[in-house]
Amino acid sequence: MIFTADAMVISTSCHIDQKDKILMVPVLPIDSFTGNLMELKKNMVFDFMYIPDLAMSKRYVCFNLMTSYNKKLICGGIENGRIRRIASLNQIGYYFFIIKLSVYLMRKEDSDTLDFRKCFAEAV
């Protein structure tokens, strides 16, 4: 899939300093959201994060389209003005982001999924 969107850097600064890739997720216009908007705004949907901030209130973060980019590409875009910072998380926003990302990536599997895996493992 190819599309243009704002993005949120989710790599840590020490990772950015030491590695050649930067991990990012798209920040999409809220009017493109097709699910339950109230659930999105209450951050009840694991795949997305809504930040009720002036700079972000008409957008949402989409964790399920996570990808990495070459650090030189991103840094070059910042240097030549093609890429600019729109907003930064404050300390509370950062903790909220960590919680949302942890729940998205590490949440406990539901019983149907666990039963499916058990059946699959027994068949092999």
ROKOL-535462 format. One record per atom (N, C-alpha, C, O): x, y, z; residue number from 1; atom name. Coordinates in nm, 3 decimals, decimal comma, padded with zeros to 5 digits. Layout:
ROKOL-535462
+---------+---------+---------+-----+------+
!      c1 !      c2 !      c3 ! pos ! site !
+---------+---------+---------+-----+------+
!       X !       Y !       Z ! NUM !   CA !
...
+---------+---------+---------+-----+------+
end
This chain:
ROKOL-535462
+---------+---------+---------+-----+------+
!      c1 !      c2 !      c3 ! pos ! site !
+---------+---------+---------+-----+------+
!  00,085 ! -00,117 !  00,000 !   1 !    N !
!  00,000 !  00,000 !  00,000 !   1 !   CA !
!  00,089 !  00,124 !  00,000 !   1 !    C !
!  00,187 !  00,131 !  00,075 !   1 !    O !
!  00,058 !  00,218 ! -00,082 !   2 !    N !
!  00,131 !  00,344 ! -00,085 !   2 !   CA !
!  00,031 !  00,456 ! -00,059 !   2 !    C !
! -00,073 !  00,465 ! -00,124 !   2 !    O !
!  00,064 !  00,542 !  00,036 !   3 !    N !
! -00,019 !  00,657 !  00,066 !   3 !   CA !
!  00,066 !  00,761 !  00,135 !   3 !    C !
!  00,175 !  00,731 !  00,183 !   3 !    O !
!  00,017 !  00,883 !  00,140 !   4 !    N !
!  00,086 !  00,992 !  00,207 !   4 !   CA !
!  00,010 !  01,026 !  00,334 !   4 !    C !
! -00,112 !  01,040 !  00,332 !   4 !    O !
!  00,083 !  01,039 !  00,444 !   5 !    N !
!  00,020 !  01,071 !  00,572 !   5 !   CA !
!  00,122 !  01,135 !  00,664 !   5 !    C !
!  00,243 !  01,120 !  00,645 !   5 !    O !
!  00,072 !  01,205 !  00,764 !   6 !    N !
!  00,159 !  01,246 !  00,873 !   6 !   CA !
!  00,199 !  01,119 !  00,946 !   6 !    C !
!  00,139 !  01,014 !  00,926 !   6 !    O !
!  00,301 !  01,128 !  01,032 !   7 !    N !
!  00,346 !  01,008 !  01,102 !   7 !   CA !
!  00,394 !  01,043 !  01,242 !   7 !    C !
!  00,429 !  01,158 !  01,271 !   7 !    O !
!  00,396 !  00,943 !  01,325 !   8 !    N !
!  00,447 !  00,955 !  01,461 !   8 !   CA !
!  00,569 !  00,862 !  01,472 !   8 !    C !
!  00,560 !  00,744 !  01,439 !   8 !    O !
!  00,679 !  00,916 !  01,518 !   9 !    N !
!  00,799 !  00,836 !  01,541 !   9 !   CA !
!  00,777 !  00,757 !  01,670 !   9 !    C !
!  00,743 !  00,814 !  01,773 !   9 !    O !
!  00,796 !  00,627 !  01,663 !  10 !    N !
!  00,781 !  00,547 !  01,784 !  10 !   CA !
!  00,913 !  00,481 !  01,827 !  10 !    C !
!  00,918 !  00,413 !  01,930 !  10 !    O !
!  01,017 !  00,503 !  01,751 !  11 !    N !
!  01,150 !  00,458 !  01,794 !  11 !   CA !
!  01,197 !  00,546 !  01,910 !  11 !    C !
!  01,166 !  00,665 !  01,915 !  11 !    O !
!  01,271 !  00,487 !  02,001 !  12 !    N !
!  01,329 !  00,566 !  02,110 !  12 !   CA !
!  01,446 !  00,648 !  02,055 !  12 !    C !
!  01,506 !  00,613 !  01,953 !  12 !    O !
!  01,477 !  00,757 !  02,122 !  13 !    N !
!  01,586 !  00,844 !  02,074 !  13 !   CA !
!  01,719 !  00,770 !  02,071 !  13 !    C !
!  01,800 !  00,792 !  01,981 !  13 !    O !
!  01,745 !  00,684 !  02,170 !  14 !    N !
!  01,872 !  00,611 !  02,168 !  14 !   CA !
!  01,876 !  00,512 !  02,052 !  14 !    C !
!  01,982 !  00,487 !  01,995 !  14 !    O !
!  01,761 !  00,455 !  02,016 !  15 !    N !
!  01,755 !  00,365 !  01,901 !  15 !   CA !
!  01,780 !  00,445 !  01,772 !  15 !    C !
!  01,852 !  00,399 !  01,683 !  15 !    O !
!  01,721 !  00,562 !  01,764 !  16 !    N !
!  01,741 !  00,647 !  01,646 !  16 !   CA !
!  01,889 !  00,684 !  01,632 !  16 !    C !
!  01,942 !  00,685 !  01,521 !  16 !    O !
!  01,954 !  00,714 !  01,744 !  17 !    N !
!  02,096 !  00,751 !  01,740 !  17 !   CA !
!  02,185 !  00,636 !  01,696 !  17 !    C !
!  02,288 !  00,659 !  01,632 !  17 !    O !
!  02,148 !  00,513 !  01,728 !  18 !    N !
!  02,235 !  00,397 !  01,706 !  18 !   CA !
!  02,202 !  00,314 !  01,582 !  18 !    C !
!  02,286 !  00,238 !  01,535 !  18 !    O !
!  02,082 !  00,327 !  01,529 !  19 !    N !
!  02,038 !  00,238 !  01,420 !  19 !   CA !
!  02,015 !  00,315 !  01,291 !  19 !    C !
!  02,013 !  00,438 !  01,289 !  19 !    O !
!  01,999 !  00,240 !  01,181 !  20 !    N !
!  01,979 !  00,300 !  01,049 !  20 !   CA !
!  01,832 !  00,314 !  01,011 !  20 !    C !
!  01,800 !  00,374 !  00,908 !  20 !    O !
!  01,742 !  00,261 !  01,092 !  21 !    N !
!  01,598 !  00,266 !  01,062 !  21 !   CA !
!  01,524 !  00,338 !  01,174 !  21 !    C !
!  01,565 !  00,334 !  01,290 !  21 !    O !
!  01,413 !  00,405 !  01,137 !  22 !    N !
!  01,325 !  00,472 !  01,233 !  22 !   CA !
!  01,188 !  00,409 !  01,218 !  22 !    C !
!  01,134 !  00,401 !  01,108 !  22 !    O !
!  01,131 !  00,365 !  01,329 !  23 !    N !
!  00,999 !  00,303 !  01,329 !  23 !   CA !
!  00,892 !  00,411 !  01,343 !  23 !    C !
!  00,899 !  00,496 !  01,433 !  23 !    O !
!  00,792 !  00,408 !  01,252 !  24 !    N !
!  00,689 !  00,511 !  01,250 !  24 !   CA !
!  00,552 !  00,449 !  01,229 !  24 !    C !
!  00,538 !  00,340 !  01,175 !  24 !    O !
!  00,449 !  00,523 !  01,275 !  25 !    N !
!  00,310 !  00,485 !  01,250 !  25 !   CA !
!  00,239 !  00,606 !  01,189 !  25 !    C !
!  00,272 !  00,720 !  01,222 !  25 !    O !
!  00,142 !  00,582 !  01,101 !  26 !    N !
!  00,073 !  00,696 !  01,040 !  26 !   CA !
! -00,021 !  00,766 !  01,136 !  26 !    C !
! -00,079 !  00,706 !  01,227 !  26 !    O !
! -00,035 !  00,895 !  01,114 !  27 !    N !
! -00,133 !  00,978 !  01,185 !  27 !   CA !
! -00,232 !  01,022 !  01,078 !  27 !    C !
! -00,199 !  01,099 !  00,988 !  27 !    O !
! -00,354 !  00,971 !  01,090 !  28 !    N !
! -00,453 !  00,987 !  00,983 !  28 !   CA !
! -00,562 !  01,087 !  01,020 !  28 !    C !
! -00,587 !  01,111 !  01,138 !  28 !    O !
! -00,627 !  01,146 !  00,920 !  29 !    N !
! -00,738 !  01,238 !  00,948 !  29 !   CA !
! -00,854 !  01,163 !  01,013 !  29 !    C !
! -00,890 !  01,053 !  00,970 !  29 !    O !
! -00,912 !  01,221 !  01,114 !  30 !    N !
! -01,019 !  01,155 !  01,187 !  30 !   CA !
! -01,141 !  01,131 !  01,099 !  30 !    C !
! -01,217 !  01,037 !  01,123 !  30 !    O !
! -01,161 !  01,214 !  00,998 !  31 !    N !
! -01,277 !  01,193 !  00,911 !  31 !   CA !
! -01,260 !  01,072 !  00,819 !  31 !    C !
! -01,355 !  01,033 !  00,750 !  31 !    O !
! -01,141 !  01,012 !  00,816 !  32 !    N !
! -01,120 !  00,888 !  00,739 !  32 !   CA !
! -01,148 !  00,764 !  00,824 !  32 !    C !
! -01,147 !  00,652 !  00,772 !  32 !    O !
! -01,172 !  00,782 !  00,954 !  33 !    N !
! -01,197 !  00,668 !  01,043 !  33 !   CA !
! -01,334 !  00,609 !  01,014 !  33 !    C !
! -01,433 !  00,682 !  01,004 !  33 !    O !
! -01,341 !  00,477 !  00,999 !  34 !    N !
! -01,467 !  00,412 !  00,962 !  34 !   CA !
! -01,534 !  00,338 !  01,076 !  34 !    C !
! -01,644 !  00,285 !  01,058 !  34 !    O !
! -01,472 !  00,332 !  01,192 !  35 !    N !
! -01,531 !  00,262 !  01,306 !  35 !   CA !
! -01,616 !  00,353 !  01,392 !  35 !    C !
! -01,664 !  00,457 !  01,347 !  35 !    O !
! -01,633 !  00,312 !  01,517 !  36 !    N !
! -01,711 !  00,389 !  01,614 !  36 !   CA !
! -01,627 !  00,506 !  01,663 !  36 !    C !
! -01,529 !  00,487 !  01,736 !  36 !    O !
! -01,664 !  00,626 !  01,624 !  37 !    N !
! -01,586 !  00,746 !  01,655 !  37 !   CA !
! -01,578 !  00,773 !  01,805 !  37 !    C !
! -01,475 !  00,817 !  01,855 !  37 !    O !
! -01,687 !  00,746 !  01,877 !  38 !    N !
! -01,685 !  00,767 !  02,022 !  38 !   CA !
! -01,586 !  00,673 !  02,090 !  38 !    C !
! -01,513 !  00,714 !  02,181 !  38 !    O !
! -01,583 !  00,548 !  02,046 !  39 !    N !
! -01,486 !  00,451 !  02,102 !  39 !   CA !
! -01,343 !  00,495 !  02,071 !  39 !    C !
! -01,254 !  00,481 !  02,155 !  39 !    O !
! -01,322 !  00,547 !  01,950 !  40 !    N !
! -01,189 !  00,598 !  01,914 !  40 !   CA !
! -01,150 !  00,712 !  02,008 !  40 !    C !
! -01,040 !  00,712 !  02,064 !  40 !    O !
! -01,239 !  00,809 !  02,025 !  41 !    N !
! -01,208 !  00,926 !  02,107 !  41 !   CA !
! -01,193 !  00,892 !  02,254 !  41 !    C !
! -01,127 !  00,966 !  02,328 !  41 !    O !
! -01,252 !  00,782 !  02,298 !  42 !    N !
! -01,235 !  00,736 !  02,437 !  42 !   CA !
! -01,117 !  00,638 !  02,449 !  42 !    C !
! -01,092 !  00,583 !  02,556 !  42 !    O !
! -01,046 !  00,618 !  02,338 !  43 !    N !
! -00,930 !  00,527 !  02,332 !  43 !   CA !
! -00,965 !  00,386 !  02,376 !  43 !    C !
! -00,889 !  00,321 !  02,448 !  43 !    O !
! -01,081 !  00,340 !  02,332 !  44 !    N !
! -01,127 !  00,206 !  02,364 !  44 !   CA !
! -01,088 !  00,104 !  02,257 !  44 !    C !
! -01,108 ! -00,016 !  02,275 !  44 !    O !
! -01,033 !  00,152 !  02,145 !  45 !    N !
! -00,993 !  00,064 !  02,035 !  45 !   CA !
! -00,842 !  00,046 !  02,044 !  45 !    C !
! -00,767 !  00,143 !  02,041 !  45 !    O !
! -00,798 ! -00,080 !  02,055 !  46 !    N !
! -00,656 ! -00,109 !  02,077 !  46 !   CA !
! -00,566 ! -00,062 !  01,963 !  46 !    C !
! -00,453 ! -00,018 !  01,988 !  46 !    O !
! -00,614 ! -00,069 !  01,840 !  47 !    N !
! -00,531 ! -00,042 !  01,722 !  47 !   CA !
! -00,499 !  00,106 !  01,701 !  47 !    C !
! -00,411 !  00,140 !  01,621 !  47 !    O !
! -00,568 !  00,193 !  01,772 !  48 !    N !
! -00,557 !  00,336 !  01,747 !  48 !   CA !
! -00,537 !  00,415 !  01,875 !  48 !    C !
! -00,570 !  00,368 !  01,984 !  48 !    O !
! -00,482 !  00,534 !  01,860 !  49 !    N !
! -00,467 !  00,624 !  01,974 !  49 !   CA !
! -00,519 !  00,761 !  01,933 !  49 !    C !
! -00,482 !  00,815 !  01,828 !  49 !    O !
! -00,604 !  00,816 !  02,018 !  50 !    N !
! -00,658 !  00,950 !  01,995 !  50 !   CA !
! -00,600 !  01,042 !  02,101 !  50 !    C !
! -00,599 !  01,008 !  02,220 !  50 !    O !
! -00,551 !  01,157 !  02,058 !  51 !    N !
! -00,492 !  01,255 !  02,149 !  51 !   CA !
! -00,576 !  01,382 !  02,140 !  51 !    C !
! -00,572 !  01,451 !  02,038 !  51 !    O !
! -00,653 !  01,414 !  02,245 !  52 !    N !
! -00,742 !  01,531 !  02,238 !  52 !   CA !
! -00,668 !  01,662 !  02,260 !  52 !    C !
! -00,704 !  01,741 !  02,348 !  52 !    O !
! -00,567 !  01,684 !  02,181 !  53 !    N !
! -00,483 !  01,803 !  02,188 !  53 !   CA !
! -00,520 !  01,892 !  02,069 !  53 !    C !
! -00,568 !  01,843 !  01,967 !  53 !    O !
! -00,497 !  02,021 !  02,081 !  54 !    N !
! -00,531 !  02,114 !  01,973 !  54 !   CA !
! -00,468 !  02,071 !  01,839 !  54 !    C !
! -00,534 !  02,075 !  01,736 !  54 !    O !
! -00,342 !  02,032 !  01,842 !  55 !    N !
! -00,273 !  01,994 !  01,719 !  55 !   CA !
! -00,316 !  01,858 !  01,666 !  55 !    C !
! -00,299 !  01,829 !  01,547 !  55 !    O !
! -00,374 !  01,773 !  01,752 !  56 !    N !
! -00,405 !  01,635 !  01,714 !  56 !   CA !
! -00,554 !  01,601 !  01,717 !  56 !    C !
! -00,590 !  01,489 !  01,680 !  56 !    O !
! -00,639 !  01,690 !  01,757 !  57 !    N !
! -00,780 !  01,656 !  01,778 !  57 !   CA !
! -00,855 !  01,613 !  01,652 !  57 !    C !
! -00,959 !  01,549 !  01,662 !  57 !    O !
! -00,804 !  01,646 !  01,536 !  58 !    N !
! -00,868 !  01,606 !  01,411 !  58 !   CA !
! -00,793 !  01,491 !  01,343 !  58 !    C !
! -00,806 !  01,469 !  01,222 !  58 !    O !
! -00,713 !  01,419 !  01,423 !  59 !    N !
! -00,631 !  01,309 !  01,371 !  59 !   CA !
! -00,631 !  01,195 !  01,472 !  59 !    C !
! -00,672 !  01,211 !  01,587 !  59 !    O !
! -00,585 !  01,080 !  01,426 !  60 !    N !
! -00,565 !  00,966 !  01,516 !  60 !   CA !
! -00,443 !  00,888 !  01,471 !  60 !    C !
! -00,406 !  00,889 !  01,353 !  60 !    O !
! -00,381 !  00,820 !  01,565 !  61 !    N !
! -00,262 !  00,740 !  01,538 !  61 !   CA !
! -00,306 !  00,598 !  01,509 !  61 !    C !
! -00,390 !  00,542 !  01,580 !  61 !    O !
! -00,250 !  00,539 !  01,404 !  62 !    N !
! -00,288 !  00,404 !  01,360 !  62 !   CA !
! -00,170 !  00,309 !  01,380 !  62 !    C !
! -00,074 !  00,311 !  01,303 !  62 !    O !
! -00,178 !  00,225 !  01,484 !  63 !    N !
! -00,068 !  00,134 !  01,515 !  63 !   CA !
! -00,059 !  00,016 !  01,418 !  63 !    C !
!  00,048 ! -00,043 !  01,404 !  63 !    O !
! -00,168 ! -00,019 !  01,351 !  64 !    N !
! -00,163 ! -00,140 !  01,268 !  64 !   CA !
! -00,100 ! -00,119 !  01,130 !  64 !    C !
! -00,099 ! -00,211 !  01,049 !  64 !    O !
! -00,049 !  00,000 !  01,104 !  65 !    N !
!  00,027 !  00,025 !  00,980 !  65 !   CA !
!  00,170 !  00,068 !  01,014 !  65 !    C !
!  00,227 !  00,155 !  00,947 !  65 !    O !
!  00,227 !  00,007 !  01,115 !  66 !    N !
!  00,362 !  00,037 !  01,162 !  66 !   CA !
!  00,464 ! -00,006 !  01,057 !  66 !    C !
!  00,453 ! -00,114 !  00,999 !  66 !    O !
!  00,563 !  00,080 !  01,033 !  67 !    N !
!  00,667 !  00,045 !  00,937 !  67 !   CA !
!  00,796 !  00,119 !  00,970 !  67 !    C !
!  00,796 !  00,214 !  01,049 !  67 !    O !
!  00,906 !  00,076 !  00,910 !  68 !    N !
!  01,033 !  00,144 !  00,935 !  68 !   CA !
!  01,078 !  00,217 !  00,809 !  68 !    C !
!  01,047 !  00,178 !  00,696 !  68 !    O !
!  01,152 !  00,325 !  00,831 !  69 !    N !
!  01,205 !  00,407 !  00,723 !  69 !   CA !
!  01,355 !  00,426 !  00,746 !  69 !    C !
!  01,404 !  00,423 !  00,859 !  69 !    O !
!  01,425 !  00,445 !  00,638 !  70 !    N !
!  01,567 !  00,472 !  00,646 !  70 !   CA !
!  01,589 !  00,606 !  00,718 !  70 !    C !
!  01,528 !  00,707 !  00,683 !  70 !    O !
!  01,676 !  00,604 !  00,818 !  71 !    N !
!  01,702 !  00,725 !  00,897 !  71 !   CA !
!  01,754 !  00,839 !  00,810 !  71 !    C !
!  01,719 !  00,955 !  00,834 !  71 !    O !
!  01,835 !  00,809 !  00,711 !  72 !    N !
!  01,888 !  00,914 !  00,623 !  72 !   CA !
!  01,775 !  00,982 !  00,545 !  72 !    C !
!  01,780 !  01,103 !  00,523 !  72 !    O !
!  01,677 !  00,906 !  00,503 !  73 !    N !
!  01,562 !  00,962 !  00,431 !  73 !   CA !
!  01,486 !  01,060 !  00,519 !  73 !    C !
!  01,451 !  01,170 !  00,475 !  73 !    O !
!  01,459 !  01,021 !  00,644 !  74 !    N !
!  01,383 !  01,106 !  00,736 !  74 !   CA !
!  01,466 !  01,229 !  00,775 !  74 !    C !
!  01,415 !  01,341 !  00,771 !  74 !    O !
!  01,590 !  01,209 !  00,814 !  75 !    N !
!  01,675 !  01,322 !  00,855 !  75 !   CA !
!  01,698 !  01,418 !  00,738 !  75 !    C !
!  01,699 !  01,540 !  00,758 !  75 !    O !
!  01,716 !  01,365 !  00,617 !  76 !    N !
!  01,732 !  01,450 !  00,500 !  76 !   CA !
!  01,607 !  01,532 !  00,474 !  76 !    C !
!  01,616 !  01,649 !  00,436 !  76 !    O !
!  01,490 !  01,472 !  00,493 !  77 !    N !
!  01,365 !  01,544 !  00,476 !  77 !   CA !
!  01,347 !  01,655 !  00,578 !  77 !    C !
!  01,292 !  01,761 !  00,546 !  77 !    O !
!  01,394 !  01,632 !  00,699 !  78 !    N !
!  01,389 !  01,736 !  00,802 !  78 !   CA !
!  01,484 !  01,850 !  00,767 !  78 !    C !
!  01,448 !  01,967 !  00,779 !  78 !    O !
!  01,605 !  01,815 !  00,724 !  79 !    N !
!  01,706 !  01,916 !  00,690 !  79 !   CA !
!  01,663 !  02,004 !  00,573 !  79 !    C !
!  01,690 !  02,125 !  00,574 !  79 !    O !
!  01,598 !  01,947 !  00,473 !  80 !    N !
!  01,559 !  02,028 !  00,356 !  80 !   CA !
!  01,419 !  02,087 !  00,368 !  80 !    C !
!  01,370 !  02,150 !  00,274 !  80 !    O !
!  01,353 !  02,067 !  00,483 !  81 !    N !
!  01,224 !  02,130 !  00,508 !  81 !   CA !
!  01,103 !  02,056 !  00,453 !  81 !    C !
!  00,991 !  02,106 !  00,465 !  81 !    O !
!  01,123 !  01,939 !  00,394 !  82 !    N !
!  01,010 !  01,862 !  00,342 !  82 !   CA !
!  00,935 !  01,789 !  00,453 !  82 !    C !
!  00,818 !  01,755 !  00,438 !  82 !    O !
!  01,002 !  01,766 !  00,564 !  83 !    N !
!  00,941 !  01,702 !  00,681 !  83 !   CA !
!  00,954 !  01,797 !  00,798 !  83 !    C !
!  01,061 !  01,853 !  00,822 !  83 !    O !
!  00,844 !  01,816 !  00,872 !  84 !    N !
!  00,850 !  01,905 !  00,988 !  84 !   CA !
!  00,774 !  01,844 !  01,106 !  84 !    C !
!  00,684 !  01,763 !  01,089 !  84 !    O !
!  00,814 !  01,884 !  01,222 !  85 !    N !
!  00,749 !  01,838 !  01,345 !  85 !   CA !
!  00,618 !  01,914 !  01,362 !  85 !    C !
!  00,614 !  02,037 !  01,351 !  85 !    O !
!  00,512 !  01,840 !  01,387 !  86 !    N !
!  00,381 !  01,901 !  01,408 !  86 !   CA !
!  00,354 !  01,916 !  01,558 !  86 !    C !
!  00,303 !  02,020 !  01,603 !  86 !    O !
!  00,387 !  01,813 !  01,634 !  87 !    N !
!  00,360 !  01,815 !  01,777 !  87 !   CA !
!  00,453 !  01,717 !  01,847 !  87 !    C !
!  00,511 !  01,629 !  01,784 !  87 !    O !
!  00,466 !  01,733 !  01,977 !  88 !    N !
!  00,542 !  01,641 !  02,060 !  88 !   CA !
!  00,459 !  01,605 !  02,182 !  88 !    C !
!  00,378 !  01,685 !  02,229 !  88 !    O !
!  00,479 !  01,485 !  02,231 !  89 !    N !
!  00,408 !  01,442 !  02,352 !  89 !   CA !
!  00,472 !  01,504 !  02,476 !  89 !    C !
!  00,594 !  01,515 !  02,485 !  89 !    O !
!  00,389 !  01,545 !  02,571 !  90 !    N !
!  00,443 !  01,583 !  02,701 !  90 !   CA !
!  00,465 !  01,454 !  02,781 !  90 !    C !
!  00,442 !  01,345 !  02,729 !  90 !    O !
!  00,508 !  01,465 !  02,904 !  91 !    N !
!  00,540 !  01,347 !  02,984 !  91 !   CA !
!  00,418 !  01,256 !  03,003 !  91 !    C !
!  00,431 !  01,134 !  02,991 !  91 !    O !
!  00,301 !  01,313 !  03,032 !  92 !    N !
!  00,179 !  01,233 !  03,050 !  92 !   CA !
!  00,140 !  01,168 !  02,918 !  92 !    C !
!  00,101 !  01,051 !  02,915 !  92 !    O !
!  00,151 !  01,242 !  02,808 !  93 !    N !
!  00,121 !  01,187 !  02,677 !  93 !   CA !
!  00,214 !  01,072 !  02,642 !  93 !    C !
!  00,173 !  00,974 !  02,581 !  93 !    O !
!  00,340 !  01,085 !  02,680 !  94 !    N !
!  00,438 !  00,978 !  02,655 !  94 !   CA !
!  00,401 !  00,851 !  02,732 !  94 !    C !
!  00,406 !  00,741 !  02,676 !  94 !    O !
!  00,363 !  00,865 !  02,858 !  95 !    N !
!  00,322 !  00,748 !  02,937 !  95 !   CA !
!  00,195 !  00,686 !  02,879 !  95 !    C !
!  00,183 !  00,563 !  02,874 !  95 !    O !
!  00,102 !  00,769 !  02,835 !  96 !    N !
! -00,020 !  00,719 !  02,773 !  96 !   CA !
!  00,014 !  00,642 !  02,645 !  96 !    C !
! -00,042 !  00,535 !  02,620 !  96 !    O !
!  00,105 !  00,696 !  02,565 !  97 !    N !
!  00,149 !  00,630 !  02,443 !  97 !   CA !
!  00,210 !  00,493 !  02,474 !  97 !    C !
!  00,180 !  00,395 !  02,406 !  97 !    O !
!  00,295 !  00,486 !  02,576 !  98 !    N !
!  00,357 !  00,359 !  02,614 !  98 !   CA !
!  00,250 !  00,256 !  02,653 !  98 !    C !
!  00,258 !  00,140 !  02,615 !  98 !    O !
!  00,151 !  00,301 !  02,728 !  99 !    N !
!  00,043 !  00,211 !  02,769 !  99 !   CA !
! -00,035 !  00,163 !  02,647 !  99 !    C !
! -00,059 !  00,043 !  02,632 !  99 !    O !
! -00,075 !  00,256 !  02,559 ! 100 !    N !
! -00,152 !  00,218 !  02,440 ! 100 !   CA !
! -00,073 !  00,122 !  02,352 ! 100 !    C !
! -00,128 !  00,022 !  02,305 ! 100 !    O !
!  00,054 !  00,151 !  02,329 ! 101 !    N !
!  00,136 !  00,064 !  02,245 ! 101 !   CA !
!  00,156 ! -00,073 !  02,309 ! 101 !    C !
!  00,153 ! -00,175 !  02,241 ! 101 !    O !
!  00,176 ! -00,074 !  02,440 ! 102 !    N !
!  00,192 ! -00,202 !  02,511 ! 102 !   CA !
!  00,065 ! -00,285 !  02,503 ! 102 !    C !
!  00,072 ! -00,406 !  02,481 ! 102 !    O !
! -00,049 ! -00,223 !  02,521 ! 103 !    N !
! -00,176 ! -00,296 !  02,512 ! 103 !   CA !
! -00,196 ! -00,348 !  02,370 ! 103 !    C !
! -00,240 ! -00,461 !  02,350 ! 103 !    O !
! -00,164 ! -00,266 !  02,271 ! 104 !    N !
! -00,180 ! -00,309 !  02,132 ! 104 !   CA !
! -00,090 ! -00,429 !  02,100 ! 104 !    C !
! -00,135 ! -00,525 !  02,039 ! 104 !    O !
!  00,035 ! -00,423 !  02,141 ! 105 !    N !
!  00,132 ! -00,528 !  02,106 ! 105 !   CA !
!  00,134 ! -00,647 !  02,202 ! 105 !    C !
!  00,166 ! -00,758 !  02,160 ! 105 !    O !
!  00,099 ! -00,625 !  02,328 ! 106 !    N !
!  00,121 ! -00,728 !  02,429 ! 106 !   CA !
! -00,003 ! -00,775 !  02,504 ! 106 !    C !
!  00,009 ! -00,845 !  02,604 ! 106 !    O !
! -00,122 ! -00,738 !  02,459 ! 107 !    N !
! -00,242 ! -00,775 !  02,534 ! 107 !   CA !
! -00,262 ! -00,925 !  02,537 ! 107 !    C !
! -00,216 ! -00,997 !  02,448 ! 107 !    O !
! -00,330 ! -00,969 !  02,638 ! 108 !    N !
! -00,360 ! -01,112 !  02,657 ! 108 !   CA !
! -00,451 ! -01,158 !  02,543 ! 108 !    C !
! -00,547 ! -01,090 !  02,507 ! 108 !    O !
! -00,420 ! -01,274 !  02,488 ! 109 !    N !
! -00,501 ! -01,329 !  02,381 ! 109 !   CA !
! -00,636 ! -01,375 !  02,436 ! 109 !    C !
! -00,645 ! -01,419 !  02,551 ! 109 !    O !
! -00,739 ! -01,366 !  02,354 ! 110 !    N !
! -00,871 ! -01,412 !  02,395 ! 110 !   CA !
! -00,876 ! -01,564 !  02,391 ! 110 !    C !
! -00,791 ! -01,627 !  02,328 ! 110 !    O !
! -00,974 ! -01,624 !  02,456 ! 111 !    N !
! -00,982 ! -01,769 !  02,469 ! 111 !   CA !
! -01,001 ! -01,838 !  02,334 ! 111 !    C !
! -00,948 ! -01,947 !  02,314 ! 111 !    O !
! -01,076 ! -01,778 !  02,241 ! 112 !    N !
! -01,096 ! -01,839 !  02,109 ! 112 !   CA !
! -00,962 ! -01,853 !  02,035 ! 112 !    C !
! -00,936 ! -01,957 !  01,973 ! 112 !    O !
! -00,880 ! -01,750 !  02,041 ! 113 !    N !
! -00,749 ! -01,754 !  01,975 ! 113 !   CA !
! -00,660 ! -01,859 !  02,040 ! 113 !    C !
! -00,593 ! -01,935 !  01,970 ! 113 !    O !
! -00,659 ! -01,865 !  02,172 ! 114 !    N !
! -00,578 ! -01,964 !  02,243 ! 114 !   CA !
! -00,624 ! -02,106 !  02,211 ! 114 !    C !
! -00,541 ! -02,195 !  02,191 ! 114 !    O !
! -00,757 ! -02,129 !  02,205 ! 115 !    N !
! -00,810 ! -02,261 !  02,170 ! 115 !   CA !
! -00,772 ! -02,300 !  02,027 ! 115 !    C !
! -00,737 ! -02,415 !  02,001 ! 115 !    O !
! -00,777 ! -02,203 !  01,934 ! 116 !    N !
! -00,738 ! -02,229 !  01,796 ! 116 !   CA !
! -00,591 ! -02,272 !  01,788 ! 116 !    C !
! -00,558 ! -02,368 !  01,719 ! 116 !    O !
! -00,506 ! -02,200 !  01,859 ! 117 !    N !
! -00,363 ! -02,233 !  01,860 ! 117 !   CA !
! -00,339 ! -02,371 !  01,920 ! 117 !    C !
! -00,255 ! -02,447 !  01,872 ! 117 !    O !
! -00,413 ! -02,403 !  02,025 ! 118 !    N !
! -00,399 ! -02,534 !  02,090 ! 118 !   CA !
! -00,437 ! -02,645 !  01,993 ! 118 !    C !
! -00,366 ! -02,745 !  01,982 ! 118 !    O !
! -00,548 ! -02,629 !  01,922 ! 119 !    N !
! -00,592 ! -02,728 !  01,823 ! 119 !   CA !
! -00,490 ! -02,740 !  01,711 ! 119 !    C !
! -00,459 ! -02,850 !  01,665 ! 119 !    O !
! -00,438 ! -02,627 !  01,667 ! 120 !    N !
! -00,340 ! -02,627 !  01,558 ! 120 !   CA !
! -00,212 ! -02,698 !  01,602 ! 120 !    C !
! -00,155 ! -02,775 !  01,525 ! 120 !    O !
! -00,167 ! -02,673 !  01,725 ! 121 !    N !
! -00,044 ! -02,735 !  01,777 ! 121 !   CA !
! -00,062 ! -02,886 !  01,790 ! 121 !    C !
!  00,031 ! -02,962 !  01,764 ! 121 !    O !
! -00,181 ! -02,928 !  01,831 ! 122 !    N !
! -00,207 ! -03,072 !  01,846 ! 122 !   CA !
! -00,212 ! -03,141 !  01,711 ! 122 !    C !
! -00,177 ! -03,259 !  01,702 ! 122 !    O !
! -00,256 ! -03,071 !  01,606 ! 123 !    N !
! -00,265 ! -03,129 !  01,472 ! 123 !   CA !
! -00,129 ! -03,147 !  01,408 ! 123 !    C !
! -00,111 ! -03,232 !  01,320 ! 123 !    O !
! -00,031 ! -03,068 !  01,452 ! 124 !    N !
!  00,102 ! -03,074 !  01,392 ! 124 !   CA !
!  00,182 ! -03,176 !  01,464 ! 124 !    C !
!  00,298 ! -03,198 !  01,430 ! 124 !    O !
+---------+---------+---------+-----+------+
end
